[in-house]
């Protein structure tokens, strides 16, 4: 599986109420070095247990962190976010401008100056201060950080590696007790440490320079199907109820995905801007998305990139290869461009996908660079420091107040039991001020849906080594091929929870040479693993143990299954809210410049993950804004209102429907072929059967809301129209602090 979400290993907010009321949770005072100080226990990660301590962090190791300040008037912010989201309120839909938000809620300049002076006295260098003063970014050595924050940084065994974290809660002078809410970055739980050398900062709005060569190339194995069921394999024994399996799709094209969700020629997101954030910045992104668009009948993209102030462009580090992140950026751009081909695309880069990532998110929201923001990253579980969680939720509350809809991938590890040893939802998706997007597996067949557009120009010539030259695999990359024209629709969608059964043997007729096999019917001779299918990835979901159920979910998610207890019924924030195509076994075709053994050039491959689902939905949100004629902002109150008032506009993902004899008769599955070397048939092929929704997780799609797929997926554009016409549910931010774990 080539899942795209780069999940963090350290772990992934109720309330739009932010500021001192929430952010100062657990504050205590203590005497340290003859000075009264205030400790910040929420700035220590939950995995930093004393029993796991193995030593001290090197005193000359580089630390870069952010000192967060709370919003002023948290009660006023709670009232505002409620007003802009509640119909009938005098403030309904009247979002604040960035300047208005800063005037009402930003920390005072004098408080910001006090924080800057304090960290400088400790020897730390101030790298950047956010425009609204919400944080002060600093850099220095472990020794300087220990002195400034009056703590000791140790090394801990966690998640199969050794990580840095505070041994005791960091603290601030008592005079800053109500000025500082959290210290973020003292731990390196994201395993994305910076280099010790000084960074080179890039001014705001400047296109990023090249940070690395393109990543290592990948191609999906052949044979594969150009649409669901176009090629099939007969197995020697039944798997998931049948012996006949479709070959995994080669990767759905933009026309096929638009057909899946019924998007018409007028559904372009024209007049909208969709921002997305990620690690580093691909130097070939504009050329790649342009080439992709011309090969698949999309208009040329309107895409720009920028690096916020203070974001470092660093070369490859032992724990972070910038080139490996270019595929994520390319996927996001081409997915958004597929569902919103008329919208402008804005990529805002980060130095890594770790705790630095909040700075890029902040840059988009604080400057209102776009009314829609797509985030395809997150942290596995809910064990990151609560201070970091609170700080991010403060930014997401700012997004609600200023009319920015934030869409976050729910994760690629299902309920996380196989990776964390217990069920858990992911952060950022668990925060109630974002739309959490889960994943589905989809069957796209010939029908009447989809649309095409006039590309901006003829595709550029591609190297002969590329699978795209001459039309690519089975002509998929030929603009005149049927897969790039209208005429596609949904056969079904199920929740993405893959089960993998290994297959050892041969195909007949036997694939030979390097050309893609052309037969449409194959027979597999060999053995199938008799054991239960192994978990092979799935959309994240479940119930938060940190955040209570938000008001917009009340009466809808009350009976959602809580995977941690196995019991139905919950008072927690349920994830996801909505879903879209994510399964890499029924995945999306992406075009990108990659590094192959025979050269570096543009090629195309199949990919998936909920980092496909989130930008697809973000693009559809742009279409919803286009249809409404205004920015709709935070969509969750509207999504759940549509679920109540216009459920027919949603496709209710329900696995039981498909396994019934009246509809499908067996659990949907595909026969998948991989190239052993990930590039070509020259290294041989491996085989497996991939069951699309396997009951090997606590997540399962059922009728109505479920923690596998949320309310379902958009049935067609009537859902996007309904978002702008339904009466949204009141969104009442909870004033309680999240639980500290």
Residue, then its C-alpha position, 0 to 999 in steps of 0.5 A: x500500500x502506498x498510503x499518502x498520509x505521513x502520520x506522526x508517531x507521537x500521537x493526531x478541541x471541544x470547544x471553540x473556547x480557547x485562551x486562558x480558560x482552556x490553555x492554562x489547564x493544570x497550571x501550578x506554581x513552584x519555587x525554582x532557583x529562588x524565583x517563583x515560577x509557574x509550571x506548564x504540565x500540559x507541555x509534556x507529552x503523555x509518553x514521557x514516563x519516568x520508567x522509559x527515561x534512558x538518559x539526558x539529552x545532549x546539551x548542544x543539541x538544537x531545540x526549536x520551539x514556540x512559546x504560545x500566548x492565549x487569546x484575550x477574552x475567551x468567553x467572547x470568542x466562544x460567543x462569536x464562534x457560536x454566533x457566526x455558526x447559528x442561524x437567527x443570530x445577528x452575527x450569523x455568517x458575519x465572519x471577522x476579518x484578520x484585522x478585526x480578530x486581532x483587535x478583539x482577541x490577539x495578545x497585547x503587544x506589551x505581553x508579546x514583548x515581555x515574552x520575547x525579552x524573557x526568552x532572549x535573556x535565557x540565551x534563546x534566539x527569537x526566530x519569528x513572532x506571528x503577526x497576531x502575537x499568538x506565538x514566539x518561535x525560538x531556537x537554541x541549544x538544549x542547555x539554553x532551553x533548560x535554563x530558560x524553561x527551568x526543566x531538564x530534557x531527557x531521552x525516552x524509549x517510546x514508539x520503538x525509538x528514542x525521543x527527547x522530552x522534558x523530564x519535568x514540566x517546563x515553567x515560566x516566571x510567575x509574572x508571565x503565568x497568565x501570559x504564556x499558555x504552552x511551550x511547544x517543541x521541547x519534545x521531538x515526538x514527531x521525529x523530525x528534528x532540525x539540523x544544528x546549523x543556522x536556518x536560512x529564512x525565506x521572506x513571506x510570499x516568496x516561491x520556495x527554492x529547491x530543497x531536495x531532488x525528486x523522491x524515489x519513483x513508484x509504479x503500480x503493478x500490472x495487470x490492472x483494471x482501467x475501471x472497476x471490474x474491467x479485468x478479473x481473476x479467478x481464484x482456486x478457492x473462495x475469498x470473502x465469499x467468491x472466487x471471482x475477483x476484479x483486478x485492482x484499478x490502475x488508478x482512477x482518473x479525474x473524469x472517473x472521480x468526478x463521475x463518482x460524485x456526479x460533478x458537472x461541467x459547471x461544478x468548478x469552484x470558480x472564484x474560490x481559493x483552496x489552500x493546502x499545507x505540507x512539508x517542504x515544497x516540490x520544485x516541479x509541482x507547477x509543471x507536474x500539475x500542468x502536465x497532469x491536467x493536460x493529459x486528463x482534460x483538466x484546465x491548467x492549474x492556477x497554483x502558487x507556493x509560498x513559505x511563511x516567515x520563520x519556516x526553515x528550508x533545510x537539506x535532508x536530515x537523518x529523520x526527514x527526507x524532504x523529497x519523500x514529501x513531494x508526493x503528498x503535495x502533488x497528491x493534494x494539488x491534483x486531488x483538489x484540482x480534480x474536484x475544483x478545477x476552476x479554483x486557485x490552489x495555494x500551497x504553504x510550505x513547512x520545514x517538516x510535518x512535525x510540531x512546526x506544522x502549526x506555523x504554516x496552518x497559522x499563516x493561512x488562517x491568520x492572513x485569511x489567504x483562502x476560505x478553505x484549508x486542506x490538511x493531510x497530516x496528523x498525529x497518531x492517537x491523542x498522546x501529544x502534549x495537551x498544550x500543543x493540542x490547545x494551541x492548535x485548537x486556538x488556531x482552528x477556533x480563529x478559523x471558525x471566527x474568520x470563516x475558514x473551513x478546515x478539512x483534515x484527513x482522519x488517518x490511515x491506521x484505522x482505529x490505531x489498535x495495530x500501531x498503538x496497541x489500543x484504539x484511538x482517534x488521531x489529532x488534528x482530526x479529533x478537534x471539533x473545529x475542523x471537518x474530519x474526513x474519513x476514507x472509502x473504497x469505491x467502485x467506479x463503472x461506466x455511467x452518465x456522470x463526470x465532466x471534462x474541460x478544455x486543457x490549457x495546451x498540448x501536453x509536453x513531450x515526456x521521456x521515452x522511459x516514462x510509462x506515460x509516453x505513448x498513452x501510459x498504461x492501457x492508454x490511461x494518460x491519453x486525453x482521448x481515452x474513455x477514462x478521461x471523458x464523461x461517462x462514469x458513475x458509482x457502483x458502490x462505496x464501502x468503508x476503507x478497512x483493508x484486509x490482506x491475504x497473501x497469494x503465492x503462485x502464477x497468473x494465466x495467461x502469464x504476464x511476460x516482458x515489460x509491456x502491460x498484459x492485455x488480457x481481461x480474464x486471468x486465472x490464478x494458480x497457487x496458494x492463498x494464505x489460510x489465516x485471517x486477513x492481515x490489516x493493511x490500512x484503513x480510514x481513521x475513526x472512533x471517539x475522542x477520549x479528550x474532547x466531548x461531543x460537540x453540539x452539532x453531533x448531538x442526537x446523531x453520534x450518540x450511539x456511535x461505537x467507542x472502540x476503546x470500550x467496545x460499547x455503543x453510546x458516547x459523549x465524546x467527539x466522534x470521528x470522522x464527519x464525512x468521507x471520500x475515496x481513500x483506499x489505495x487499492x481503488x486509488x487515484x492516479x497521480x502524475x509527478x516527477x520522480x527519480x527512477x533507475x533510468x532517469x528523473x522524469x514525469x510519470x504516473x502512479x496509483x495512490x491513496x490514503x485519507x490524504x486523498x479524501x481530505x483534498x477531494x472534499x476540500x475541493x467539493x467545499x469550494x464547489x459548495x461555496x460557488x453554488x451558494x454564492x458565498x463562503x460557508x466557512x466551517x461546514x460541520x453544523x451544515x453537514x449534520x444538518x444535511x444529514x438530518x434534513x436532506x439525507x438523500x443527498x448523501x450516499x449512506x456507506x453501509x457494508x451490510x448492503x453489499x454483502x446481502x444476496x440482493x445486492x453484491x452477495x460477498x464482501x468486495x475485494x480486489x486481486x492486486x499485482x505489485x512490482x517487486x521492485x516497485x518500478x517495473x516487471x523486470x524485478x518480478x511480481x507479487x500477488x495478494x487479495x485485498x478485502x475492501x472492508x474487513x472486520x479486523x478493526x473496531x470500525x465498520x460502516x453501518x446504516x446511518x452515522x458510523x465511526x468508519x465513514x461518518x455521515x457517508x459520502x456526497x451522493x452527487x452535487x445536490x449535497x453541495x447545494x444543500x450545504x448552502x440551503x439547509x438550516x444549520x444546527x446550532x454550534x455551541x462551543x463547550x466551555x469545558x477544558x479537554x481532559x489532560x492525559 
